[in-house]
Amino acid sequence: MRLEIPVGERAIVLETGKLARQAGGAVTARFGDTMVLSTATRSEEPRPGATFLPLSVDIEERMSSAGKIPGGFLKREGKPSEKAILTARLTDRPIRPLFPKDYYYEIQVIGTVLVADQENPYDVVSMVGASAALALSDIPFGGPIGAVRVGRHPDGGFIFNPTYQQLEESDLDIVVAGTKEAITMVEAGAREVTEDVVVEALQVAQGVIREQAEAIERWAAEHGKEKQPFEEPGKNPLVEELREAYLERVKEGLISTDRRARHEAIDRLKEELVEGRPEEEVPLVLDALAQLQKEAFRKLYLEDRKRTDLRGFEEIRPTTAEAHVLPRVHGTGLFTRGETQVLSSLALADLGLVQRLDTLEPQTTKRYMHHYYFPPYSTGETGRLGPPRRREIGHGALAERALLPVIPSEEEFPYAIRIISEVLESNGSSSMASVCGSTLALMDGGVPIKAPVAGVAMGLVKEGDEYVILTDIQGLEDHMGDMDFKVAGTRDGITALQMDMKITGVSAGLLKEALEQARRGRLEILDIMQEEIAEPRPEVSDHAPRVEVIQIPTDKIGLLIGPGGKTINALQDEYGVNISVENDGTVYVAGVEGMSVKAAVSAIKGMTKEVEAGDIYVGKVVKTTNFGAFVELTPGRDGLLHISRLAPGKQRVRRVEDVLKEGDVVKVRVLEIDKQNRISLEMVED
């Protein structure tokens, strides 16, 4: 069975019934020649003891889909790539809120990339495929969803699902997902676009999403399985009993400028309510208290017009910014906002240390890397340490995307750049704090960024037509509110955006209002940051490598490298530098000592330039004969110093060895180069 859904000037094609027929639902989704097999399957029984939705979303990349064989020794796919993890997150976020409350069957959604055509990204294809697979399955699901990427032509027109090439030319890369009623998820990168452009992109995306969701819904009604019967639990009878006596106390417990004090107040009430009750009634008590917290939270914001920490709705928590925090590190920034604190550290290296990518995508290297770490002590807890989790990878990617538009080009700044953002404290918006801390570190390290970037997380509490938009949300407002809307950018525009909606019915006008409020908050934070450091330092740190860039003729690359790398390795050892050579003849020379770098550059220039009459060289005698000595001017290029020119004036030398022997270093001038490219030399007195 086949479904074709128009997307702009092209179409996404869904097929089912041929592949993976034992899965709960299986769909191949194709856009261009990029194709993903999406499956959705549930367990036969609920997970015992589960208290949350046991949903897992995974993306399986197959290198054969791009006509590649994995690098390394194993020659098979290993752990998921960063792209696969980010695509899994993109797929998970819009579908997770659409399953029934208290549905505890294990749900596994898998997207297997069958074809990656090197023109069309597979992430949005996978999202639509997962939506269709869930709709066709017997799993209760409040979807389907649609998903689309929106870019812009250089002339300003929007493009739906642009190719990699079109994205390179676009100042906007925004992925939008949602149901037929409303947008529920946004992930965007941009090159300082205005808030109006983002709102317009969301509006045009919503029309495409609605068409996709409605088409999949009709298709599933015709070809899908009957949904598993599932009754959502009834009302908790203890909510009414506890509301009258404890709602005001819960509300008072939520009001505190200190997160620990808030938790302690609620924990004391929890102990009081549980004490003396039968064991089987305890879960109902805890559930009722959780519902009362949400109810009290909403009344506090919508009726009392108060925040739990008593700030104004547009007020940012106390904020400090500090640069140059650590010695010797190439650049550092410490950003603290309320109970959230991030330390960002910069490391600069020569371009030989760019990240090599072994992925399905056309991009093969990554010069700017941003890594985010969230240790358990940042929330006052214990926990495992190990490889970064999906959340850490996602937050790092968001911060990287926010800063990438202001990173100087290789030509302007020939360094590989890595930022580490260490979350030292967390109570909301640590990803945006890492954007701010990293901007400080980049400027402290002398990286000539185009403009400082700051980020702020926005929230929303909404009931019917009543709503409040919150600037700089803390953890509780993220957890109990209706929106998590992270916006990063410069003074001139947005560079990254991430939004997750927990409700439907949010209008474009409300989103525009939230973006404008975020802009005001961003400007306030930028003011604080620029009071600490107004612009990038004029020079990189004394502890950072110095990099010089020169261009040599491409036919001299082999000469510079030498047989088996002998020549280039000798130069690196002699001068204590790292040398990288590109295929176009660009040479990067990096070293801690500036004088060593300059000496190495001089040596490379000397050995790769064309030899011309009149040039003076200091060379080594590599061979003597009865008619003269051969002097190495550059690796692989010798000249003849005739016996008649070994002594000044007309003096005659009987034997070459009386004046020179192999290994001697002499200063010579090029007399001439004959038609056979033979070089004649003469001695030069010091």
C-alpha positions, 0 to 999 in steps of 0.5 A: 500500500502506497501513500504520496504526500506533497511537500512543496514541489516534491513529495514524501512517499510512504509504503507498507505491507512489504517489509518487516511485516511482523512489526506492530507497524512498519513503513518505508518513508522515501524523499528523493532517494533517501529511504528509512524503514520505520517500525513501531512495536509494543510489548505484550504486557505492561512493564511491571512497576513502571511509573512512566511511559517506557518509550524508546526511539532508536535510529540505526544507520547503515553505512551501505546506505551511502555506499560506504564501509565503516572506518576502523578495524571492525568494519561494522557499525558501532555505537550510534553517531551523534546524528543518529542520536539527535534524530532519535531525539527529534522523533521522540519529542513530538510523539512522547506526549501523545500516548495515553496517561498511565500507558506502561506497555513498552513501545519501541520505535526504530528507524533504519536508514536504508538509503542516504542519497547524499542530497536529502537529510534523513531526519525528517523522513524518519520522523514522518515514517515513525508517525505513520508506523505508529498510526498503522500499529495497534498502539494507542496513539494521539497522533499522527504527527507531521514533520517538515524542514524549512529553509530559505532561498537567498532571495527570501522565499521558503523551501520545504525539505531543502537539500544539503546544498540548499541548506548551505546557502540558507540562513535558516534551518528549522525542523517543525513537527506537530499534529493536525491541530498545532505545532508541538516541537521546533528545532532550529539553527539560523544566521541571525534571522529576525523573530518575524522570519521565524514566526512566518516559517512556523506558520507555513510549516504548520500548513504542511504538517496538517496535510501530512497528519491528515493524509496519514490519518486517512491512510491508517484508517484504511490500512492500519490495525485495530487499536489496543483497547485501553482505558485511562485511569479514573479520577483519583478520589483523594484529590477532592478530599485533600484539595480543600484542606491542603491546596493553599499549603501546597501553594505556600510550599511552592513559593521559595527562592531556594529550590531545596527549601521548596522540596523540603516543604513538599516532602514534609507535607508528603510525610504527613499525608502518608503517615498512618495510611494503609500501604495500598493507599500510599500511591493514591496519596502521592498521585493526589499530591502531585496533582495538587502541586500542578493545580496550585502551580497553575493557580499561583501563576494564572490567578495570583500572577506570581512566580514560585521564586517571586520574580516578575514574569520577565525578570531574569534571575541574578546573573554574573559573568566572568572571563579568564577564570582558569590559568593556562586554559586557552579561554574560560567563561563562568556564567551563573544565573540563579541556581544554574552555573556553567564553566566553559573552557576553550581549547585551540589546536592546529587544523590537523586536529579537526574531527573526522566524521565517518557518517552517512552525511556528505560532511566529512570534517568538523572544525568547531566542536561543543561538548556539554557535561552534566555531572550528577552533583550539579543537582545535588545528587549522586549518579553514574559517570560515563559516556555522555547521555542523549540529553547531554549530546542534545544540549551540546548540539544546541549550544554548538548550533547557537554559536556556529554562525559567529565562528570565524572561517578557517581563512580568518582564524586557522584553528580547530576549536573545542569548547567544553561546557561543564554544568556545575549547578543546575536549576533550569536552562543549563543549555542556554547558560552554556551558550553564554559561558562559551561566548565568554570563553571564546572572547577570552581566548581571542577567537574573533567571533562575529558577535557575542551570543546569549541564550534564554529559556522561555516558559508558558502557563496557559488555561483557555484564553488566560496565559503568562509567558515566563522569561528565564524559567527554572526547573519547576516551571519547565516541569509544570509549565506548558512550554519549554522554548529556548532561544539563542542569538546575537543583538541582531537576530536568532542563531538557534531555537528549540521548542517543546509544547505540552499543549495544543492551541498555541497561536502564531501571535502568542509565539511571536509575543514569546519570541519578542519577550525572549529578545528583550531577555537576551539583550539584557543578558548580553549587556551583563556579559559585555560588561565583563568582556566587551569584545574578543581579546586581540591575541590568542592566549600565550599558552595557545598554539600559533598558527601560520598559513602559507600556500605552496604549488600543488606539485610541491606537496610531494616534495614537502612530505617526502618519501614516507613522510620523511621530509615533513616529519624531519621539519616537525622534529627540527622546529617543534611544530605540527604541519598539516598539508591540504590537497590544494597546497594550503599548509598550516604550521602550528607551534607554541613558540612563535619564533619556531613557527616562523622558522619552519614557515621560512624553511618550507617557503625556501624548499618549495619556491622555484629556484631562480638565478641570483637566489642565495641558499645555505645548503649541505654538500651531499656529494663531491666529485673530481669536478666539483661539489653538489649542494642540496638547496632544498630537499630533492633539488641540488646544484653544482658548485664547480671546482673552479668556483670553490676559491675566491678570485682566480685561485685554483683548487687541485682537489675538491676535498681540500676545500669541502667534504660531504656534510659541510654547510656552505652559502651559495648563490645561483648563477644560472639554470640551463635548459635541462634545469641544471643549476650552477652555483658559486660560493658566497663569502659570509 
